[in-house]
Amino acid sequence: MTTIQVKKSIVKSLDEIKTHPRQTYNEIIENMTKIIKKIKSKNQYDEFLHKVQQNKMKELWDNKSDEEWESA
């Protein structure tokens, strides 16, 4: 175990998000870190999909047949 210093406002915020009165700050912080890790991994997946889709969208939008229809 270690001791960390946090502002009183942070302690108040942690108290407000307790799911039960006897929940420890350690449990709250552990839950928060799990949530943040999930969000980060989801963002990485979304970024990967976006990069993959960029090439396909460019291929679909930058084609000669569409340009010919625009001037028809």
N, CA, C and O atoms as a GROMACS GRO file, in nm:
protein
  288
    1MET      N    1   0.083  -0.119   0.000
    1MET     CA    2   0.000   0.000   0.000
    1MET      C    3   0.088   0.125   0.000
    1MET      O    4   0.202   0.124   0.045
    2THR      N    5   0.029   0.231  -0.052
    2THR     CA    6   0.098   0.359  -0.054
    2THR      C    7  -0.002   0.470  -0.023
    2THR      O    8  -0.123   0.449  -0.028
    3THR      N    9   0.049   0.584   0.008
    3THR     CA   10  -0.036   0.699   0.036
    3THR      C   11  -0.020   0.800  -0.077
    3THR      O   12   0.091   0.830  -0.119
    4ILE      N   13  -0.132   0.852  -0.124
    4ILE     CA   14  -0.126   0.957  -0.226
    4ILE      C   15  -0.202   1.078  -0.174
    4ILE      O   16  -0.294   1.065  -0.094
    5GLN      N   17  -0.162   1.193  -0.220
    5GLN     CA   18  -0.230   1.315  -0.180
    5GLN      C   19  -0.323   1.359  -0.292
    5GLN      O   20  -0.283   1.367  -0.408
    6VAL      N   21  -0.447   1.386  -0.256
    6VAL     CA   22  -0.545   1.437  -0.352
    6VAL      C   23  -0.618   1.555  -0.290
    6VAL      O   24  -0.625   1.568  -0.168
    7LYS      N   25  -0.670   1.639  -0.375
    7LYS     CA   26  -0.745   1.755  -0.327
    7LYS      C   27  -0.873   1.708  -0.258
    7LYS      O   28  -0.925   1.600  -0.287
    8LYS      N   29  -0.921   1.789  -0.166
    8LYS     CA   30  -1.045   1.756  -0.097
    8LYS      C   31  -1.162   1.747  -0.194
    8LYS      O   32  -1.254   1.669  -0.172
    9SER      N   33  -1.158   1.825  -0.299
    9SER     CA   34  -1.265   1.819  -0.399
    9SER      C   35  -1.269   1.682  -0.469
    9SER      O   36  -1.376   1.634  -0.506
   10ILE      N   37  -1.151   1.621  -0.487
   10ILE     CA   38  -1.145   1.488  -0.547
   10ILE      C   39  -1.203   1.385  -0.451
   10ILE      O   40  -1.277   1.296  -0.492
   11VAL      N   41  -1.170   1.397  -0.325
   11VAL     CA   42  -1.226   1.306  -0.224
   11VAL      C   43  -1.378   1.318  -0.223
   11VAL      O   44  -1.449   1.217  -0.214
   12LYS      N   45  -1.427   1.440  -0.231
   12LYS     CA   46  -1.572   1.461  -0.234
   12LYS      C   47  -1.633   1.395  -0.358
   12LYS      O   48  -1.738   1.331  -0.348
   13SER      N   49  -1.569   1.410  -0.471
   13SER     CA   50  -1.618   1.347  -0.594
   13SER      C   51  -1.618   1.195  -0.583
   13SER      O   52  -1.711   1.128  -0.626
   14LEU      N   53  -1.512   1.142  -0.525
   14LEU     CA   54  -1.506   0.997  -0.505
   14LEU      C   55  -1.618   0.950  -0.412
   14LEU      O   56  -1.678   0.845  -0.435
   15ASP      N   57  -1.644   1.026  -0.309
   15ASP     CA   58  -1.754   0.993  -0.218
   15ASP      C   59  -1.888   0.992  -0.290
   15ASP      O   60  -1.974   0.909  -0.262
   16GLU      N   61  -1.905   1.085  -0.382
   16GLU     CA   62  -2.032   1.096  -0.455
   16GLU      C   63  -2.057   0.979  -0.549
   16GLU      O   64  -2.172   0.945  -0.578
   17ILE      N   65  -1.951   0.916  -0.598
   17ILE     CA   66  -1.971   0.806  -0.693
   17ILE      C   67  -1.964   0.667  -0.630
   17ILE      O   68  -1.965   0.566  -0.700
   18LYS      N   69  -1.955   0.662  -0.500
   18LYS     CA   70  -1.955   0.532  -0.432
   18LYS      C   71  -2.084   0.456  -0.464
   18LYS      O   72  -2.192   0.515  -0.468
   19THR      N   73  -2.070   0.327  -0.487
   19THR     CA   74  -2.189   0.245  -0.514
   19THR      C   75  -2.249   0.189  -0.386
   19THR      O   76  -2.364   0.147  -0.384
   20HIS      N   77  -2.171   0.189  -0.279
   20HIS     CA   78  -2.222   0.153  -0.147
   20HIS      C   79  -2.136   0.225  -0.043
   20HIS      O   80  -2.020   0.255  -0.070
   21PRO      N   81  -2.192   0.254   0.072
   21PRO     CA   82  -2.123   0.338   0.171
   21PRO      C   83  -1.986   0.289   0.216
   21PRO      O   84  -1.899   0.370   0.248
   22ARG      N   85  -1.966   0.158   0.217
   22ARG     CA   86  -1.838   0.106   0.267
   22ARG      C   87  -1.736   0.080   0.156
   22ARG      O   88  -1.630   0.022   0.180
   23GLN      N   89  -1.769   0.124   0.037
   23GLN     CA   90  -1.675   0.106  -0.075
   23GLN      C   91  -1.550   0.191  -0.050
   23GLN      O   92  -1.559   0.308  -0.011
   24THR      N   93  -1.435   0.132  -0.074
   24THR     CA   94  -1.310   0.202  -0.048
   24THR      C   95  -1.271   0.287  -0.170
   24THR      O   96  -1.318   0.264  -0.282
   25TYR      N   97  -1.185   0.384  -0.145
   25TYR     CA   98  -1.134   0.465  -0.256
   25TYR      C   99  -1.056   0.378  -0.352
   25TYR      O  100  -1.059   0.400  -0.474
   26ASN      N  101  -0.988   0.281  -0.299
   26ASN     CA  102  -0.912   0.189  -0.384
   26ASN      C  103  -1.004   0.117  -0.483
   26ASN      O  104  -0.971   0.104  -0.600
   27GLU      N  105  -1.119   0.070  -0.436
   27GLU     CA  106  -1.216   0.002  -0.523
   27GLU      C  107  -1.270   0.098  -0.629
   27GLU      O  108  -1.287   0.060  -0.745
   28ILE      N  109  -1.297   0.220  -0.588
   28ILE     CA  110  -1.349   0.319  -0.683
   28ILE      C  111  -1.246   0.347  -0.792
   28ILE      O  112  -1.280   0.347  -0.910
   29ILE      N  113  -1.124   0.369  -0.753
   29ILE     CA  114  -1.018   0.399  -0.849
   29ILE      C  115  -0.992   0.279  -0.940
   29ILE      O  116  -0.968   0.295  -1.059
   30GLU      N  117  -0.997   0.160  -0.884
   30GLU     CA  118  -0.979   0.039  -0.964
   30GLU      C  119  -1.088   0.029  -1.071
   30GLU      O  120  -1.060  -0.002  -1.187
   31ASN      N  121  -1.212   0.055  -1.032
   31ASN     CA  122  -1.323   0.052  -1.128
   31ASN      C  123  -1.305   0.160  -1.236
   31ASN      O  124  -1.332   0.136  -1.354
   32MET      N  125  -1.261   0.276  -1.195
   32MET     CA  126  -1.239   0.384  -1.291
   32MET      C  127  -1.131   0.347  -1.392
   32MET      O  128  -1.146   0.376  -1.511
   33THR      N  129  -1.024   0.285  -1.347
   33THR     CA  130  -0.917   0.247  -1.439
   33THR      C  131  -0.964   0.141  -1.538
   33THR      O  132  -0.924   0.143  -1.654
   34LYS      N  133  -1.048   0.048  -1.493
   34LYS     CA  134  -1.104  -0.052  -1.584
   34LYS      C  135  -1.188   0.013  -1.693
   34LYS      O  136  -1.180  -0.024  -1.810
   35ILE      N  137  -1.268   0.110  -1.653
   35ILE     CA  138  -1.354   0.180  -1.750
   35ILE      C  139  -1.270   0.257  -1.851
   35ILE      O  140  -1.297   0.253  -1.971
   36ILE      N  141  -1.168   0.325  -1.803
   36ILE     CA  142  -1.081   0.402  -1.893
   36ILE      C  143  -1.009   0.310  -1.991
   36ILE      O  144  -0.995   0.344  -2.109
   37LYS      N  145  -0.963   0.195  -1.944
   37LYS     CA  146  -0.896   0.100  -2.033
   37LYS      C  147  -0.990   0.051  -2.142
   37LYS      O  148  -0.950   0.038  -2.258
   38LYS      N  149  -1.116   0.024  -2.106
   38LYS     CA  150  -1.214  -0.019  -2.206
   38LYS      C  151  -1.238   0.089  -2.310
   38LYS      O  152  -1.247   0.062  -2.430
   39ILE      N  153  -1.250   0.212  -2.262
   39ILE     CA  154  -1.273   0.324  -2.354
   39ILE      C  155  -1.156   0.340  -2.450
   39ILE      O  156  -1.175   0.361  -2.569
   40LYS      N  157  -1.035   0.330  -2.398
   40LYS     CA  158  -0.916   0.343  -2.482
   40LYS      C  159  -0.911   0.233  -2.588
   40LYS      O  160  -0.881   0.260  -2.704
   41SER      N  161  -0.939   0.110  -2.548
   41SER     CA  162  -0.933   0.001  -2.646
   41SER      C  163  -1.042   0.017  -2.751
   41SER      O  164  -1.019  -0.015  -2.868
   42LYS      N  165  -1.158   0.067  -2.714
   42LYS     CA  166  -1.265   0.090  -2.810
   42LYS      C  167  -1.225   0.201  -2.906
   42LYS      O  168  -1.250   0.190  -3.026
   43ASN      N  169  -1.163   0.307  -2.856
   43ASN     CA  170  -1.117   0.416  -2.941
   43ASN      C  171  -1.012   0.369  -3.040
   43ASN      O  172  -1.013   0.412  -3.156
   44GLN      N  173  -0.923   0.280  -2.997
   44GLN     CA  174  -0.821   0.228  -3.088
   44GLN      C  175  -0.888   0.146  -3.199
   44GLN      O  176  -0.846   0.154  -3.315
   45TYR      N  177  -0.990   0.069  -3.164
   45TYR     CA  178  -1.061  -0.010  -3.264
   45TYR      C  179  -1.132   0.083  -3.363
   45TYR      O  180  -1.128   0.060  -3.484
   46ASP      N  181  -1.196   0.187  -3.312
   46ASP     CA  182  -1.265   0.282  -3.398
   46ASP      C  183  -1.169   0.352  -3.492
   46ASP      O  184  -1.199   0.371  -3.610
   47GLU      N  185  -1.052   0.391  -3.440
   47GLU     CA  186  -0.951   0.455  -3.524
   47GLU      C  187  -0.902   0.359  -3.633
   47GLU      O  188  -0.882   0.400  -3.747
   48PHE      N  189  -0.883   0.233  -3.598
   48PHE     CA  190  -0.841   0.132  -3.696
   48PHE      C  191  -0.945   0.120  -3.807
   48PHE      O  192  -0.910   0.120  -3.925
   49LEU      N  193  -1.072   0.110  -3.769
   49LEU     CA  194  -1.178   0.099  -3.870
   49LEU      C  195  -1.182   0.222  -3.960
   49LEU      O  196  -1.199   0.212  -4.081
   50HIS      N  197  -1.167   0.337  -3.900
   50HIS     CA  198  -1.170   0.461  -3.977
   50HIS      C  199  -1.059   0.462  -4.082
   50HIS      O  200  -1.082   0.500  -4.196
   51LYS      N  201  -0.938   0.420  -4.042
   51LYS     CA  202  -0.826   0.419  -4.136
   51LYS      C  203  -0.850   0.319  -4.249
   51LYS      O  204  -0.818   0.347  -4.365
   52VAL      N  205  -0.906   0.204  -4.216
   52VAL     CA  206  -0.934   0.104  -4.318
   52VAL      C  207  -1.040   0.155  -4.414
   52VAL      O  208  -1.030   0.136  -4.535
   53GLN      N  209  -1.141   0.220  -4.360
   53GLN     CA  210  -1.252   0.269  -4.442
   53GLN      C  211  -1.210   0.386  -4.530
   53GLN      O  212  -1.268   0.406  -4.637
   54GLN      N  213  -1.112   0.464  -4.489
   54GLN     CA  214  -1.069   0.580  -4.567
   54GLN      C  215  -1.028   0.540  -4.708
   54GLN      O  216  -1.068   0.605  -4.805
   55ASN      N  217  -0.949   0.435  -4.720
   55ASN     CA  218  -0.904   0.392  -4.853
   55ASN      C  219  -1.020   0.346  -4.940
   55ASN      O  220  -1.026   0.378  -5.058
   56LYS      N  221  -1.113   0.272  -4.882
   56LYS     CA  222  -1.227   0.224  -4.959
   56LYS      C  223  -1.316   0.339  -5.002
   56LYS      O  224  -1.364   0.342  -5.115
   57MET      N  225  -1.339   0.435  -4.914
   57MET     CA  226  -1.422   0.550  -4.948
   57MET      C  227  -1.356   0.633  -5.058
   57MET      O  228  -1.424   0.681  -5.149
   58LYS      N  229  -1.226   0.649  -5.050
   58LYS     CA  230  -1.155   0.723  -5.155
   58LYS      C  231  -1.171   0.650  -5.289
   58LYS      O  232  -1.192   0.713  -5.392
   59GLU      N  233  -1.160   0.518  -5.285
   59GLU     CA  234  -1.176   0.437  -5.405
   59GLU      C  235  -1.316   0.454  -5.463
   59GLU      O  236  -1.332   0.466  -5.584
   60LEU      N  237  -1.417   0.455  -5.378
   60LEU     CA  238  -1.555   0.467  -5.424
   60LEU      C  239  -1.588   0.608  -5.474
   60LEU      O  240  -1.661   0.623  -5.572
   61TRP      N  241  -1.535   0.708  -5.409
   61TRP     CA  242  -1.571   0.846  -5.443
   61TRP      C  243  -1.486   0.903  -5.555
   61TRP      O  244  -1.532   0.990  -5.629
   62ASP      N  245  -1.365   0.858  -5.570
   62ASP     CA  246  -1.276   0.911  -5.672
   62ASP      C  247  -1.270   0.817  -5.793
   62ASP      O  248  -1.166   0.760  -5.824
   63ASN      N  249  -1.384   0.800  -5.860
   63ASN     CA  250  -1.381   0.715  -5.978
   63ASN      C  251  -1.436   0.792  -6.098
   63ASN      O  252  -1.518   0.882  -6.083
   64LYS      N  253  -1.391   0.754  -6.215
   64LYS     CA  254  -1.423   0.826  -6.339
   64LYS      C  255  -1.570   0.815  -6.376
   64LYS      O  256  -1.627   0.911  -6.429
   65SER      N  257  -1.634   0.702  -6.350
   65SER     CA  258  -1.773   0.686  -6.392
   65SER      C  259  -1.865   0.784  -6.322
   65SER      O  260  -1.960   0.834  -6.383
   66ASP      N  261  -1.839   0.814  -6.195
   66ASP     CA  262  -1.920   0.913  -6.124
   66ASP      C  263  -1.901   1.052  -6.184
   66ASP      O  264  -1.997   1.128  -6.197
   67GLU      N  265  -1.778   1.084  -6.220
   67GLU     CA  266  -1.750   1.215  -6.279
   67GLU      C  267  -1.821   1.231  -6.412
   67GLU      O  268  -1.867   1.340  -6.445
   68GLU      N  269  -1.831   1.124  -6.490
   68GLU     CA  270  -1.900   1.130  -6.619
   68GLU      C  271  -2.049   1.156  -6.599
   68GLU      O  272  -2.108   1.230  -6.677
   69TRP      N  273  -2.109   1.099  -6.497
   69TRP     CA  274  -2.251   1.119  -6.471
   69TRP      C  275  -2.280   1.262  -6.428
   69TRP      O  276  -2.387   1.316  -6.458
   70GLU      N  277  -2.186   1.326  -6.358
   70GLU     CA  278  -2.207   1.461  -6.314
   70GLU      C  279  -2.220   1.559  -6.429
   70GLU      O  280  -2.294   1.658  -6.417
   71SER      N  281  -2.150   1.534  -6.540
   71SER     CA  282  -2.156   1.624  -6.654
   71SER      C  283  -2.258   1.581  -6.759
   71SER      O  284  -2.268   1.644  -6.865
   72ALA      N  285  -2.334   1.475  -6.731
   72ALA     CA  286  -2.432   1.425  -6.830
   72ALA      C  287  -2.557   1.511  -6.829
   72ALA      O  288  -2.650   1.485  -6.905
   0.00000   0.00000   0.00000
